Amino acid sequence: MSNINLPVISSSSGFNKYLQEINNIPSLTKEEEFLLAKSYLENNDLEAAQRLVLSHLKLVVKIAIKYKNYGLPLPELVSEGNIGLMQAVKKYDHKLGFRLSTYAMWWIKASIQEYVLKSWSLVKIGTTSAQKKLFFSLGKIKHRIINTYARAINDQDYQEMADELGVSLKEVVEMDQRMAGPDISLNRSANREDENAEIIEFLPEQKPNQEISLLQKQDIENKKLVLAEAMQVLNEREVKILTARKLNYSPETLDSLSMEYNISKERVRQIETRAFEKLQNYVLARVSRDGQLLETVN
């Protein structure tokens, strides 16, 4: 896999050339992808592996751009995502029943997230799992609140975010201050006449819309299936608390669950943490068993 040759990613204006190059790489049909994956898995066909990697480079860019607000150059994020893509191709089994893009996105995200965490100093993000979760979740939650209520974030929102993420109010405020800053320049306007247009938006999707919808549907069904299996290792109270805290669109607070179950907020937090650990252990066991990589909550 290390022998695969990818288009060169360079910073500054050179990145535009990279985008143009990968845009000219044709997408694979389902049948082509199946045969290439089969050839690589059974015969170690590196040429087949290279075609699989090259045809998914646009996917890496589209995922990498979602991490643009962490202050790191987009070419570096894409390079790390490409490493994850190659790992996905190396481990992908065409007999699993879903497309490579569905499988690869989790490897790509994991590789980029690891790079982001390593690149930000420990002083900025901390070392605990709660702080790392806060680092990657804060922006999404703020965006959700702003879109829902059409207003700026206020003090009450910070407290609700702290409850939702299981951290202190102080940690939320401090992380928000540390992460404050403009987007990286490579994701700014690609056109003086249209300030909202970004470079990545000029990459047309060559796959039929119907195929994209099927991939998205398949992705959701795969995650639902494994989540349903994993939830079976929890007892009834763990299922209800974990669902209320992490799986509902509007998560319940520790306060409300504390009153509902007549236990302390700390006990609710402990049950939530233990239930999540059980799910993680189940997923890790499944990954070890059949090689299927799934996204876990940060």
C-alpha positions as CSV (number, residue, x, y, z in Angstrom):
1,M,0.0,0.0,0.0
2,S,3.0,2.3,0.6
3,N,3.8,2.0,-3.1
4,I,0.7,3.8,-4.2
5,N,1.4,7.1,-5.9
6,L,-1.1,10.0,-5.2
7,P,-1.3,13.4,-6.7
8,V,1.0,15.8,-4.9
9,I,-0.6,18.0,-2.3
10,S,1.1,21.4,-1.9
11,S,0.1,24.4,0.1
12,S,-1.0,27.8,-1.1
13,S,-2.1,28.1,-4.8
14,G,-0.7,24.6,-5.5
15,F,-3.6,23.1,-3.7
16,N,-6.0,24.3,-6.5
17,K,-4.0,22.2,-8.9
18,Y,-4.5,19.2,-6.7
19,L,-8.2,19.7,-6.6
20,Q,-8.3,19.9,-10.4
21,E,-6.3,16.7,-10.7
22,I,-8.5,14.6,-8.4
23,N,-11.6,16.1,-10.0
24,N,-10.5,14.5,-13.3
25,I,-10.3,11.0,-11.7
26,P,-13.4,9.1,-12.7
27,S,-15.7,7.5,-10.1
28,L,-16.1,3.8,-10.0
29,T,-19.3,1.9,-10.6
30,K,-20.4,-0.6,-8.0
31,E,-19.3,-3.5,-10.2
32,E,-15.8,-1.9,-10.9
33,E,-15.3,-1.3,-7.2
34,F,-16.3,-4.8,-6.3
35,L,-13.9,-6.4,-8.8
36,L,-11.0,-4.1,-7.9
37,A,-11.5,-4.8,-4.1
38,K,-11.7,-8.5,-4.8
39,S,-8.5,-8.4,-6.9
40,Y,-6.6,-6.6,-4.2
41,L,-7.9,-8.7,-1.3
42,E,-7.3,-12.0,-3.0
43,N,-4.2,-11.3,-5.2
44,N,-2.6,-8.3,-3.5
45,D,-3.1,-6.4,-6.8
46,L,-1.5,-2.9,-6.0
47,E,-2.8,-1.4,-9.2
48,A,-6.3,-2.3,-8.2
49,A,-5.7,-0.8,-4.8
50,Q,-4.4,2.4,-6.4
51,R,-7.5,2.8,-8.5
52,L,-9.6,2.3,-5.4
53,V,-7.7,5.0,-3.5
54,L,-7.6,7.5,-6.4
55,S,-11.3,7.3,-7.0
56,H,-12.1,8.3,-3.4
57,L,-9.7,11.3,-3.0
58,K,-12.6,13.7,-3.5
59,L,-14.3,12.1,-0.5
60,V,-11.3,12.8,1.6
61,V,-11.4,16.5,0.7
62,K,-15.1,16.8,1.4
63,I,-14.6,15.3,4.9
64,A,-11.4,17.3,5.6
65,I,-13.2,20.6,4.9
66,K,-15.5,19.9,7.8
67,Y,-12.5,20.3,10.1
68,K,-11.6,23.7,8.7
69,N,-12.3,25.6,11.8
70,Y,-9.5,24.1,13.9
71,G,-6.9,26.4,12.5
72,L,-4.9,23.8,10.4
73,P,-4.0,24.1,6.7
74,L,-6.5,22.2,4.6
75,P,-3.7,20.4,2.6
76,E,-2.4,18.9,5.8
77,L,-5.8,17.7,6.8
78,V,-6.3,16.2,3.4
79,S,-2.9,14.4,3.6
80,E,-3.9,12.9,6.9
81,G,-7.3,11.9,5.5
82,N,-5.5,10.2,2.6
83,I,-3.6,8.1,5.0
84,G,-6.9,7.0,6.6
85,L,-8.3,6.2,3.1
86,M,-5.3,4.0,2.3
87,Q,-5.8,2.1,5.6
88,A,-9.5,1.7,4.7
89,V,-8.7,0.2,1.3
90,K,-6.1,-2.1,2.9
91,K,-8.7,-3.5,5.4
92,Y,-11.9,-3.3,3.2
93,D,-13.6,-6.6,2.5
94,H,-15.9,-6.4,-0.6
95,K,-18.0,-9.3,0.9
96,L,-19.2,-7.0,3.7
97,G,-22.1,-5.8,1.5
98,F,-21.6,-2.0,1.4
99,R,-19.6,0.4,-0.7
100,L,-16.0,1.4,0.1
101,S,-17.0,5.0,0.6
102,T,-19.3,4.0,3.5
103,Y,-16.5,2.0,5.1
104,A,-13.7,4.5,4.4
105,M,-15.3,7.6,5.8
106,W,-14.7,6.4,9.4
107,W,-11.0,5.7,8.7
108,I,-10.7,9.1,7.1
109,K,-12.4,10.9,10.0
110,A,-10.4,9.0,12.6
111,S,-7.1,9.9,10.9
112,I,-7.9,13.6,10.6
113,Q,-9.2,13.8,14.1
114,E,-6.0,12.2,15.5
115,Y,-4.0,14.7,13.6
116,V,-6.0,17.7,14.8
117,L,-5.7,16.5,18.4
118,K,-1.9,16.1,18.0
119,S,-1.5,19.4,16.4
120,W,-3.4,21.4,19.0
121,S,-1.3,21.8,22.1
122,L,-2.3,19.8,25.3
123,V,-2.6,23.2,27.0
124,K,-5.4,24.1,24.5
125,I,-7.5,21.0,24.5
126,G,-6.5,19.0,27.6
127,T,-6.0,15.3,27.8
128,T,-9.2,13.8,29.2
129,S,-11.8,12.1,27.0
130,A,-14.4,14.6,28.2
131,Q,-12.1,17.5,27.0
132,K,-11.5,15.8,23.7
133,K,-15.2,15.3,23.2
134,L,-15.8,18.9,24.1
135,F,-13.2,20.0,21.6
136,F,-14.9,18.3,18.7
137,S,-18.6,18.8,19.8
138,L,-18.7,22.4,21.0
139,G,-18.9,23.9,17.5
140,K,-21.7,21.6,16.4
141,I,-23.8,22.2,19.5
142,K,-23.4,26.0,19.2
143,H,-24.4,25.9,15.5
144,R,-27.4,23.8,16.4
145,I,-28.6,26.3,19.0
146,I,-28.0,29.3,16.8
147,N,-30.0,27.7,13.9
148,T,-32.8,26.5,16.2
149,Y,-33.4,29.8,18.1
150,A,-32.0,32.3,15.6
151,R,-29.9,34.1,18.2
152,A,-26.5,34.3,19.7
153,I,-25.2,32.0,22.4
154,N,-26.0,33.1,26.0
155,D,-25.0,32.1,29.5
156,Q,-27.8,29.6,29.9
157,D,-26.8,27.9,26.7
158,Y,-23.3,27.4,28.1
159,Q,-24.7,25.6,31.1
160,E,-26.9,23.4,28.9
161,M,-23.9,22.5,26.8
162,A,-21.9,21.6,29.9
163,D,-24.7,19.3,31.1
164,E,-25.1,17.7,27.6
165,L,-21.4,17.0,27.3
166,G,-20.8,16.0,30.9
167,V,-18.3,18.7,31.7
168,S,-18.2,21.8,33.9
169,L,-19.4,25.3,32.8
170,K,-15.9,26.6,33.3
171,E,-14.5,24.0,30.8
172,V,-17.1,25.0,28.2
173,V,-16.4,28.7,28.5
174,E,-12.6,28.1,28.4
175,M,-12.7,25.8,25.4
176,D,-15.0,28.2,23.5
177,Q,-12.5,31.0,24.2
178,R,-9.5,28.9,23.1
179,M,-11.2,27.8,19.9
180,A,-12.3,31.3,18.9
181,G,-10.8,32.5,15.7
182,P,-11.3,32.9,11.9
183,D,-11.6,30.0,9.5
184,I,-8.3,29.1,7.7
185,S,-7.6,31.1,4.6
186,L,-7.8,28.2,2.1
187,N,-11.5,27.9,2.8
188,R,-12.3,31.5,2.3
189,S,-14.0,32.9,-0.8
190,A,-12.8,31.3,-4.0
191,N,-14.5,34.0,-6.1
192,R,-14.4,37.7,-5.5
193,E,-17.9,38.0,-6.9
194,D,-19.3,35.4,-4.5
195,E,-18.0,35.6,-1.0
196,N,-19.8,32.5,0.0
197,A,-18.2,30.2,-2.6
198,E,-15.4,28.0,-1.4
199,I,-13.0,26.1,-3.6
200,I,-14.4,22.7,-2.7
201,E,-17.8,23.7,-4.1
202,F,-16.3,23.7,-7.6
203,L,-15.8,20.0,-7.4
204,P,-18.8,18.5,-9.1
205,E,-20.0,15.1,-7.9
206,Q,-19.8,12.6,-10.7
207,K,-21.9,9.9,-9.1
208,P,-25.6,9.9,-9.9
209,N,-27.8,11.4,-7.2
210,Q,-29.6,8.2,-6.8
211,E,-26.4,6.4,-5.9
212,I,-25.5,9.0,-3.3
213,S,-28.9,8.6,-1.7
214,L,-28.5,4.8,-1.6
215,L,-25.0,5.2,0.0
216,Q,-26.4,7.6,2.6
217,K,-29.3,5.2,3.3
218,Q,-27.0,2.2,3.5
219,D,-24.6,4.1,5.9
220,I,-27.5,5.0,8.2
221,E,-28.9,1.4,8.2
222,N,-25.4,0.0,8.9
223,K,-25.0,2.3,11.9
224,K,-28.5,1.5,13.2
225,L,-27.9,-2.2,12.9
226,V,-24.7,-2.2,14.9
227,L,-26.1,0.3,17.5
228,A,-29.1,-1.9,18.0
229,E,-26.8,-4.9,18.5
230,A,-24.6,-3.0,20.9
231,M,-27.5,-1.7,23.0
232,Q,-28.4,-5.3,23.9
233,V,-25.4,-5.5,26.2
234,L,-27.0,-2.7,28.4
235,N,-29.6,-3.1,31.1
236,E,-32.9,-1.2,30.8
237,R,-31.9,1.8,32.9
238,E,-28.6,2.2,31.0
239,V,-30.4,2.1,27.7
240,K,-32.9,4.8,28.8
241,I,-30.2,7.1,30.2
242,L,-27.8,6.7,27.3
243,T,-30.6,7.3,24.8
244,A,-31.8,10.4,26.7
245,R,-28.3,11.8,27.0
246,K,-26.7,10.9,23.6
247,L,-29.2,9.7,21.1
248,N,-32.1,12.1,21.3
249,Y,-32.2,15.2,19.2
250,S,-32.7,17.3,22.3
251,P,-30.7,15.5,25.0
252,E,-32.0,15.6,28.6
253,T,-30.0,17.3,31.3
254,L,-28.5,15.5,34.2
255,D,-30.9,17.4,36.4
256,S,-34.0,16.0,34.8
257,L,-32.8,12.5,34.8
258,S,-31.7,12.8,38.4
259,M,-35.2,13.6,39.4
260,E,-36.8,11.0,37.1
261,Y,-34.7,8.1,38.6
262,N,-34.5,9.6,42.1
263,I,-30.7,9.5,42.1
264,S,-27.9,12.1,42.2
265,K,-26.6,13.8,39.0
266,E,-23.3,12.2,39.6
267,R,-24.9,8.8,39.7
268,V,-26.6,9.6,36.4
269,R,-23.2,10.6,34.9
270,Q,-21.6,7.4,36.1
271,I,-24.4,5.2,34.6
272,E,-24.0,7.1,31.3
273,T,-20.3,6.7,31.3
274,R,-20.4,3.0,32.1
275,A,-23.1,2.4,29.4
276,F,-21.0,4.2,26.8
277,E,-17.9,2.1,27.8
278,K,-19.9,-1.1,27.3
279,L,-20.9,0.1,23.8
280,Q,-17.3,0.9,23.0
281,N,-16.1,-2.5,24.2
282,Y,-18.8,-4.1,22.0
283,V,-17.7,-2.1,18.9
284,L,-14.0,-2.9,19.5
285,A,-14.8,-6.6,19.8
286,R,-16.8,-6.4,16.6
287,V,-14.0,-4.6,14.8
288,S,-11.5,-7.3,15.9
289,R,-13.9,-10.0,14.8
290,D,-14.9,-8.9,11.3
291,G,-12.9,-5.8,10.5
292,Q,-15.9,-3.5,10.3
293,L,-15.0,0.0,11.5
294,L,-17.7,2.2,12.9
295,E,-17.8,5.8,14.1
296,T,-17.9,6.2,17.8
297,V,-18.8,9.4,19.7
298,N,-15.8,11.6,20.4
